[in-house]
Amino acid sequence: MDTEDLCYRGVHDLAGRIQRREVSPVEVVDAYLRRIEALNPRLSAYLTLTADSAREEARRAETEIAAGGWRGPLHGIPYGVKDIIETKGVRTTHGSSFFRDFVPDRDAECITRLRSAGAIMLGKTLTHEFAAATTTINPHYGTAHNPWNLDCITGGSSGGSAAAVAAGLCAFALGSDTGGSIRNPAALCGVVGLKPTHGRVSLMGVCPNVMTFDHLGTMTYTARDAALVLQTLAGYDPRDAASRDVAVPDYTEGWKRGVRGMRLVLCPDFYMNAEVDSDVDRAFSEAVQVFRTLGATVEYVSFLNGKRLTELFPAISGPEFAEFHRPFYKKNPDGYGASVRERLEWSLKITADEYVRGLRERELLRREVADFFRSVDALLLPSMPCAAPPIESLMAKVNGKEYPCMWIHRPFQSSHNLTGCPAVSLPMGFDREGMPLSLQIVGPEWNEGRILGIASAYEEAAPEIRARRPPCTGAGSR
């Protein structure tokens, strides 16, 4: 098996091969490190590599497994970590000038859990500054490039993680999602991005963005891979104020159930009937037909306050974002890049009265969404209205019209941060220029297993989409 083929096997496939000792963790780690050496200079997916410790951990895993000490499906599996997640002894910049030399003395809870499962960290992936916007063009540490076209953005803020998975530079990667920061780059880079229910995965040791909207999640090749990683990450953490003590199910139980008999709904009200590009519309229609062919009922429904879900986002996110950043901004406003400084400045203008009213209204809207999901199994919608925009112009193209790309994802993704409902983005085809397009599946709280099962059913019915790999080299023109 050549290096590229090995590096695109994903968590589930690699886990089986490692357990059966068809391939060793040392071979797997070495393959990824060779690929990172070859491709990362073009992609800037990783900011910091931990090659020496990765090789040491791989040797340890190989010895343990040979002695019958296989810990489970993540044992010996290499992964990347978004650089807002604290890692003991490894620089964690938060994508910011303020933390350029910060080396934590402890791991975030998610890293502790992955270490216990035997997963192997390859390094820290590039993020937008303070995970605060959507391009992963970082004024302090560089620009992440999309493996499908190096002239295009990866999305953000978990853009380095998405590029790393898409380019075969790790088997999975961690990201965070406050208004779409996992699903946005996953969509633009053609991988699976999971935002679990708010409170499902501990945020302890993760740099705050908007605490009541922040979610920690994964980027993987497949929905099954996402389920395997979530199984390790999920669970109550009493040290995390956002964590909720809800039982964690077996995410692989009933995996083969399929979607027959499910009620899947289309509700453009959730994204304010925003315009989508004709290529997205075509691919989405084809995906809907796949679900119907698999035996699901797919129908249109309405949701009266869908528009308000999106409109309410700034009133709550602004003050919570400003609360963390106020001391840094007061000390050195020029320490921020332009895009994040602009966001911070409008956030500081939102009043306490607006924030409190927003919190009250959010609770009522969450109840309405919970009622909505009592009669449906999942919501289907596009993840993004178009493919990845160019780095040079940062203008998204939708049906021949151009729009600034920074917040174009908001109607499609951010409302599900406000409600806390789980959502997954997965590839659903390509536009006419060969750039990936993405389907989003949203479910009721604590039902990650359901939406991942629905996603897996679609993946199995449309294997040709996952079979395509990005060119990774050569810029190409759009």
C-alpha positions as CSV (number, residue, x, y, z in Angstrom):
1,M,0.0,0.0,0.0
2,D,1.5,3.3,-1.0
3,T,1.7,6.4,1.3
4,E,-1.3,8.2,-0.3
5,D,-3.6,5.2,-0.2
6,L,-2.7,4.5,3.5
7,C,-3.2,8.2,4.4
8,Y,-6.8,8.2,3.0
9,R,-8.0,5.1,4.8
10,G,-9.7,7.0,7.6
11,V,-10.3,6.0,11.3
12,H,-12.5,3.0,10.9
13,D,-10.4,1.3,8.2
14,L,-7.1,2.1,9.9
15,A,-8.4,0.9,13.2
16,G,-9.2,-2.5,11.8
17,R,-5.9,-2.9,10.1
18,I,-4.0,-1.8,13.2
19,Q,-6.0,-4.2,15.4
20,R,-5.3,-7.1,13.0
21,R,-1.7,-6.0,12.8
22,E,-1.8,-5.7,9.1
23,V,-0.1,-2.3,9.5
24,S,1.6,-0.8,12.5
25,P,1.1,2.6,14.2
26,V,4.7,3.3,13.3
27,E,4.1,2.8,9.6
28,V,0.9,4.9,9.8
29,V,2.6,7.8,11.6
30,D,5.6,7.7,9.2
31,A,3.3,7.8,6.2
32,Y,1.4,10.8,7.5
33,L,4.6,12.7,8.4
34,R,6.1,12.0,4.9
35,R,2.9,13.4,3.4
36,I,2.9,16.4,5.7
37,E,6.6,17.1,4.7
38,A,5.7,17.0,1.0
39,L,2.4,19.0,1.1
40,N,2.2,21.2,4.1
41,P,4.5,23.9,2.6
42,R,1.8,24.5,0.0
43,L,-1.2,24.0,2.2
44,S,-0.2,25.6,5.5
45,A,-2.6,23.2,7.2
46,Y,-0.2,22.7,10.2
47,L,1.4,25.5,12.1
48,T,3.3,23.3,14.6
49,L,4.4,19.7,14.1
50,T,5.1,17.2,16.9
51,A,6.9,14.6,14.8
52,D,9.3,13.3,17.5
53,S,6.6,12.7,20.1
54,A,4.3,11.2,17.5
55,R,7.0,8.7,16.5
56,E,7.6,7.9,20.2
57,E,3.9,7.3,20.9
58,A,3.6,5.2,17.7
59,R,6.4,2.9,18.9
60,R,4.7,2.6,22.3
61,A,1.3,1.8,20.7
62,E,2.9,-0.8,18.5
63,T,4.4,-2.5,21.5
64,E,1.2,-2.4,23.5
65,I,-0.9,-3.8,20.6
66,A,1.6,-6.6,19.9
67,A,1.3,-7.5,23.6
68,G,-2.5,-7.8,23.3
69,G,-3.2,-4.3,24.8
70,W,-5.3,-2.8,22.0
71,R,-7.3,0.0,23.7
72,G,-9.9,0.5,21.0
73,P,-10.5,2.0,17.6
74,L,-8.4,5.2,18.2
75,H,-5.3,3.3,19.4
76,G,-2.4,4.3,17.1
77,I,-4.6,6.7,15.0
78,P,-2.9,10.0,14.1
79,Y,-4.8,13.2,14.4
80,G,-4.4,17.0,14.1
81,V,-5.5,19.6,16.7
82,K,-6.9,23.1,16.1
83,D,-4.5,25.6,17.6
84,I,-6.9,27.0,20.1
85,I,-6.9,23.7,22.1
86,E,-4.3,23.5,24.9
87,T,-1.7,20.8,24.6
88,K,0.8,20.2,27.4
89,G,4.3,21.2,26.4
90,V,3.3,22.2,22.9
91,R,2.9,25.8,21.8
92,T,-0.7,26.8,21.6
93,T,-1.0,30.2,19.9
94,H,-4.8,30.5,19.6
95,G,-3.9,32.0,16.2
96,S,-3.1,35.2,18.1
97,S,-0.1,37.5,18.6
98,F,-0.9,37.6,22.3
99,F,-0.2,33.9,22.7
100,R,2.7,33.6,20.3
101,D,4.9,31.9,22.9
102,F,2.3,30.2,25.1
103,V,3.1,26.7,26.1
104,P,0.4,25.1,28.3
105,D,1.3,23.1,31.3
106,R,-1.7,20.8,30.9
107,D,-3.8,19.2,28.2
108,A,-7.4,20.2,27.3
109,E,-9.9,17.6,28.5
110,C,-10.4,16.4,24.9
111,I,-6.7,15.8,24.5
112,T,-6.6,13.9,27.7
113,R,-9.4,11.6,26.5
114,L,-7.7,11.0,23.1
115,R,-4.4,10.2,24.8
116,S,-6.1,7.7,27.0
117,A,-7.6,6.1,23.9
118,G,-4.2,5.8,22.4
119,A,-4.6,8.4,19.6
120,I,-1.4,10.1,18.4
121,M,-1.2,13.8,17.9
122,L,0.8,14.9,14.8
123,G,0.6,18.6,15.4
124,K,-1.4,21.8,15.8
125,T,-3.4,23.1,12.8
126,L,-3.7,26.7,11.6
127,T,-6.8,28.6,12.7
128,H,-8.2,32.0,12.1
129,E,-7.0,34.4,14.7
130,F,-8.8,33.5,18.0
131,A,-11.1,31.3,15.9
132,A,-13.0,34.5,15.3
133,A,-13.8,34.4,11.5
134,T,-14.2,32.2,8.5
135,T,-11.2,32.4,6.1
136,T,-8.2,31.0,8.1
137,I,-6.2,33.9,6.6
138,N,-4.2,34.6,9.7
139,P,-2.2,37.9,9.8
140,H,0.3,36.4,12.3
141,Y,0.9,32.9,11.0
142,G,-0.1,32.6,7.3
143,T,-3.0,31.4,5.1
144,A,-4.4,27.9,4.8
145,H,-4.9,26.8,1.2
146,N,-7.7,24.6,0.0
147,P,-6.4,21.2,-1.3
148,W,-9.0,21.2,-4.1
149,N,-7.6,24.5,-5.4
150,L,-4.7,26.3,-3.7
151,D,-6.1,29.7,-4.8
152,C,-9.2,29.2,-2.7
153,I,-9.9,29.6,1.0
154,T,-10.3,26.6,3.3
155,G,-13.1,28.3,5.2
156,G,-12.7,28.8,8.9
157,S,-12.0,29.1,11.6
158,S,-11.0,25.4,11.7
159,G,-9.5,25.8,8.2
160,G,-6.2,24.1,9.0
161,S,-7.9,21.0,10.4
162,A,-10.2,20.7,7.3
163,A,-7.3,21.1,4.9
164,A,-5.3,18.5,6.8
165,V,-8.0,15.9,6.7
166,A,-8.9,16.7,3.0
167,A,-5.3,16.4,1.9
168,G,-4.6,13.1,3.8
169,L,-2.4,14.7,6.5
170,C,-4.1,13.0,9.4
171,A,-6.9,10.5,9.9
172,F,-9.0,13.0,11.8
173,A,-8.8,16.5,13.3
174,L,-10.3,18.5,16.1
175,G,-12.1,21.7,15.5
176,S,-14.4,24.1,17.2
177,D,-17.7,25.5,16.0
178,T,-19.2,28.8,17.3
179,G,-21.2,29.9,14.2
180,G,-20.2,27.2,11.7
181,S,-16.4,27.0,12.2
182,I,-16.3,23.2,11.8
183,R,-19.1,22.8,9.2
184,N,-17.9,25.8,7.1
185,P,-14.4,24.5,6.3
186,A,-15.5,20.9,6.2
187,A,-18.0,21.9,3.5
188,L,-15.5,23.9,1.5
189,C,-12.8,21.2,1.7
190,G,-15.0,18.2,1.1
191,V,-14.8,16.4,4.4
192,V,-17.2,15.4,7.2
193,G,-17.6,18.0,9.9
194,L,-19.5,17.2,13.1
195,K,-20.8,19.8,15.6
196,P,-22.2,17.8,18.5
197,T,-24.9,19.0,20.8
198,H,-23.8,21.9,23.0
199,G,-22.5,20.5,26.2
200,R,-21.8,17.0,24.8
201,V,-18.0,17.5,24.5
202,S,-15.9,19.3,27.1
203,L,-14.6,22.8,26.3
204,M,-12.1,22.7,29.2
205,G,-8.8,23.9,27.9
206,V,-10.3,25.4,24.7
207,C,-9.9,29.1,24.1
208,P,-13.3,30.7,24.5
209,N,-15.0,32.4,21.6
210,V,-18.7,32.6,22.5
211,M,-19.2,30.3,25.5
212,T,-22.9,29.5,25.1
213,F,-22.4,28.9,21.3
214,D,-19.0,27.1,21.4
215,H,-18.9,23.4,20.4
216,L,-15.9,21.1,20.1
217,G,-16.1,18.6,17.3
218,T,-14.4,16.6,14.6
219,M,-13.4,16.5,11.0
220,T,-13.1,13.1,9.4
221,Y,-13.4,11.2,6.1
222,T,-16.7,9.5,6.9
223,A,-19.6,9.7,9.3
224,R,-18.6,6.4,10.8
225,D,-15.2,7.9,11.5
226,A,-16.9,10.8,13.3
227,A,-18.9,8.4,15.4
228,L,-15.8,6.5,16.5
229,V,-14.0,9.7,17.6
230,L,-17.1,11.2,19.3
231,Q,-17.4,8.0,21.3
232,T,-14.1,8.9,23.0
233,L,-14.7,12.7,23.3
234,A,-18.3,12.7,24.6
235,G,-19.1,12.8,28.2
236,Y,-19.7,15.0,31.2
237,D,-16.9,17.2,32.6
238,P,-17.8,18.8,35.9
239,R,-15.0,21.4,35.4
240,D,-16.7,22.8,32.3
241,A,-19.6,25.1,32.9
242,A,-21.2,24.3,29.6
243,S,-20.9,20.5,30.0
244,R,-24.2,18.6,30.6
245,D,-24.5,15.3,32.4
246,V,-26.4,13.4,29.8
247,A,-25.8,9.7,29.1
248,V,-23.5,8.9,26.2
249,P,-25.0,6.2,23.9
250,D,-23.1,3.7,21.7
251,Y,-22.8,5.7,18.5
252,T,-22.4,2.6,16.4
253,E,-25.5,0.8,17.8
254,G,-28.1,0.4,15.1
255,W,-25.7,1.8,12.5
256,K,-27.1,-0.3,9.7
257,R,-30.7,0.8,10.4
258,G,-30.7,3.1,7.3
259,V,-33.3,5.8,6.8
260,R,-36.3,3.7,5.6
261,G,-39.4,5.1,7.4
262,M,-37.7,8.2,8.6
263,R,-39.3,11.6,8.2
264,L,-36.7,14.0,6.8
265,V,-37.7,17.6,6.2
266,L,-36.7,20.5,4.0
267,C,-37.3,23.9,5.6
268,P,-35.8,27.0,3.8
269,D,-37.2,29.1,6.7
270,F,-34.2,28.0,8.7
271,Y,-31.8,29.8,6.3
272,M,-34.2,32.7,5.5
273,N,-34.7,31.3,2.0
274,A,-31.2,32.6,1.2
275,E,-30.1,32.2,-2.4
276,V,-28.0,29.2,-3.3
277,D,-25.9,28.7,-6.4
278,S,-27.4,26.5,-9.1
279,D,-24.7,23.9,-8.7
280,V,-25.6,23.6,-5.0
281,D,-29.3,23.4,-5.8
282,R,-28.7,20.6,-8.3
283,A,-26.5,18.6,-5.9
284,F,-28.9,19.1,-3.0
285,S,-31.9,18.0,-5.1
286,E,-29.9,14.9,-6.1
287,A,-29.1,14.2,-2.4
288,V,-32.8,14.5,-1.5
289,Q,-33.6,12.0,-4.2
290,V,-31.1,9.5,-2.8
291,F,-32.9,9.7,0.6
292,R,-36.2,9.1,-1.1
293,T,-34.8,6.1,-2.9
294,L,-33.5,4.7,0.4
295,G,-37.1,4.8,1.7
296,A,-37.2,8.0,3.7
297,T,-40.2,10.4,3.5
298,V,-38.8,13.8,2.5
299,E,-41.2,16.8,2.6
300,Y,-41.3,20.6,3.0
301,V,-42.4,22.1,6.3
302,S,-42.4,25.6,7.7
303,F,-40.8,27.1,10.8
304,L,-42.3,30.5,11.6
305,N,-39.3,32.0,13.4
306,G,-36.4,30.7,11.3
307,K,-35.3,34.2,10.3
308,R,-35.2,35.3,13.9
309,L,-32.8,32.5,14.8
310,T,-30.2,34.1,12.5
311,E,-31.0,37.7,13.4
312,L,-30.6,37.0,17.1
313,F,-27.1,35.6,16.8
314,P,-25.1,38.9,17.1
315,A,-27.0,40.1,20.2
316,I,-25.7,37.2,22.2
317,S,-22.5,36.4,20.5
318,G,-21.2,40.0,20.6
319,P,-21.1,40.5,24.4
320,E,-19.8,37.0,25.1
321,F,-17.0,37.5,22.6
322,A,-16.2,40.9,24.0
323,E,-16.1,39.6,27.6
324,F,-13.0,37.4,26.9
325,H,-11.2,39.9,24.7
326,R,-11.8,43.2,26.6
327,P,-8.5,43.1,28.6
328,F,-6.4,42.2,25.5
329,Y,-8.1,44.9,23.4
330,K,-7.6,47.5,26.2
331,K,-4.0,46.7,26.5
332,N,-3.1,46.5,22.8
333,P,-5.8,46.9,20.1
334,D,-3.2,46.7,17.4
335,G,-2.3,43.2,18.5
336,Y,-5.4,42.1,16.6
337,G,-5.7,41.6,12.9
338,A,-8.2,43.8,11.0
339,S,-11.0,41.3,10.7
340,V,-11.0,40.3,14.3
341,R,-10.6,43.8,15.6
342,E,-13.6,44.9,13.5
343,R,-15.7,42.1,15.0
344,L,-14.6,43.0,18.5
345,E,-15.4,46.7,18.0
346,W,-19.0,46.1,17.0
347,S,-19.3,43.5,19.8
348,L,-18.3,46.1,22.4
349,K,-21.2,48.3,21.3
350,I,-23.9,45.9,22.1
351,T,-25.6,46.8,25.4
352,A,-26.3,44.6,28.4
353,D,-30.0,45.2,27.8
354,E,-29.8,43.8,24.3
355,Y,-27.9,40.8,25.5
356,V,-30.4,40.0,28.3
357,R,-33.3,40.3,25.9
358,G,-31.5,38.1,23.5
359,L,-31.0,35.4,26.1
360,R,-34.7,35.4,26.9
361,E,-35.7,35.2,23.3
362,R,-33.2,32.4,22.6
363,E,-34.7,30.2,25.3
364,L,-38.2,30.6,23.7
365,L,-36.7,29.8,20.3
366,R,-35.0,26.7,21.6
367,R,-38.3,25.4,22.9
368,E,-39.9,26.0,19.5
369,V,-37.0,24.1,17.8
370,A,-37.4,21.2,20.2
371,D,-41.1,21.1,19.4
372,F,-40.2,21.1,15.7
373,F,-38.0,18.0,16.1
374,R,-40.6,16.1,18.0
375,S,-42.4,15.2,14.7
376,V,-39.4,14.9,12.4
377,D,-36.2,12.8,12.4
378,A,-33.9,15.3,10.9
379,L,-33.6,18.6,8.9
380,L,-31.8,18.6,5.5
381,L,-30.3,21.7,4.0
382,P,-27.1,22.9,2.2
383,S,-24.1,23.5,4.4
384,M,-23.1,26.5,2.2
385,P,-24.6,28.5,-0.6
386,C,-21.6,28.0,-2.9
387,A,-18.1,26.5,-3.3
388,A,-15.0,28.0,-1.8
389,P,-14.2,31.6,-2.8
390,P,-10.8,32.8,-4.0
391,I,-8.2,33.9,-1.4
392,E,-7.4,37.0,-3.5
393,S,-10.9,38.5,-3.7
394,L,-12.7,36.8,-0.8
395,M,-15.9,37.2,-2.9
396,A,-18.3,34.3,-3.0
397,K,-20.0,33.6,-6.3
398,V,-23.7,32.7,-6.3
399,N,-25.4,32.4,-9.7
400,G,-22.9,34.8,-11.2
401,K,-23.3,37.4,-8.5
402,E,-20.5,38.2,-6.0
403,Y,-20.9,38.6,-2.3
404,P,-18.3,39.2,0.5
405,C,-17.6,35.7,1.8
406,M,-17.0,36.4,5.5
407,W,-20.5,35.8,6.9
408,I,-22.2,34.1,3.9
409,H,-22.4,30.8,5.9
410,R,-24.4,32.4,8.8
411,P,-28.0,31.7,7.5
412,F,-27.2,28.0,6.9
413,Q,-25.2,27.2,10.0
414,S,-25.2,29.7,12.9
415,S,-28.8,29.1,14.0
416,H,-27.8,25.6,15.0
417,N,-25.2,27.1,17.4
418,L,-27.9,29.2,19.0
419,T,-30.1,26.2,19.5
420,G,-27.3,23.9,20.4
421,C,-28.7,21.1,18.2
422,P,-26.2,18.6,16.6
423,A,-25.4,19.1,12.9
424,V,-23.1,17.4,10.5
425,S,-21.8,18.5,7.1
426,L,-20.8,16.0,4.5
427,P,-19.8,16.0,0.8
428,M,-22.7,15.9,-1.7
429,G,-21.0,16.4,-5.0
430,F,-19.0,19.0,-6.9
431,D,-19.6,22.2,-8.8
432,R,-18.8,22.6,-12.5
433,E,-15.2,23.5,-11.6
434,G,-14.6,20.4,-9.5
435,M,-14.9,22.1,-6.1
436,P,-16.7,20.2,-3.3
437,L,-20.3,21.0,-2.3
438,S,-21.9,20.0,1.0
439,L,-25.1,18.6,2.6
440,Q,-26.0,19.5,6.2
441,I,-28.1,17.2,8.5
442,V,-29.5,18.7,11.7
443,G,-31.2,16.7,14.5
444,P,-32.7,17.2,17.9
445,E,-30.4,17.6,21.0
446,W,-28.4,14.5,22.0
447,N,-29.1,12.7,18.8
448,E,-25.7,12.7,17.2
449,G,-26.0,9.0,16.5
450,R,-29.1,9.5,14.5
451,I,-27.7,12.2,12.2
452,L,-24.5,10.3,11.7
453,G,-26.4,7.2,10.8
454,I,-28.4,9.2,8.2
455,A,-25.2,10.7,6.9
456,S,-23.6,7.2,6.6
457,A,-26.6,5.9,4.7
458,Y,-26.1,8.7,2.2
459,E,-22.4,8.0,1.9
460,E,-23.0,4.3,1.2
461,A,-25.6,5.1,-1.4
462,A,-23.3,7.7,-3.2
463,P,-19.7,6.2,-2.8
464,E,-18.5,7.9,-6.0
465,I,-18.4,11.3,-4.1
466,R,-16.1,10.1,-1.4
467,A,-13.9,8.3,-3.9
468,R,-12.6,11.5,-5.4
469,R,-9.5,13.0,-3.9
470,P,-8.2,16.6,-4.2
471,P,-5.3,17.3,-6.4
472,C,-3.4,19.0,-3.6
473,T,-0.7,20.3,-5.9
474,G,-0.8,23.1,-8.5
475,A,-2.9,26.2,-8.0
476,G,-5.2,26.1,-10.9
477,S,-7.5,28.9,-11.7
478,R,-11.2,29.4,-11.0
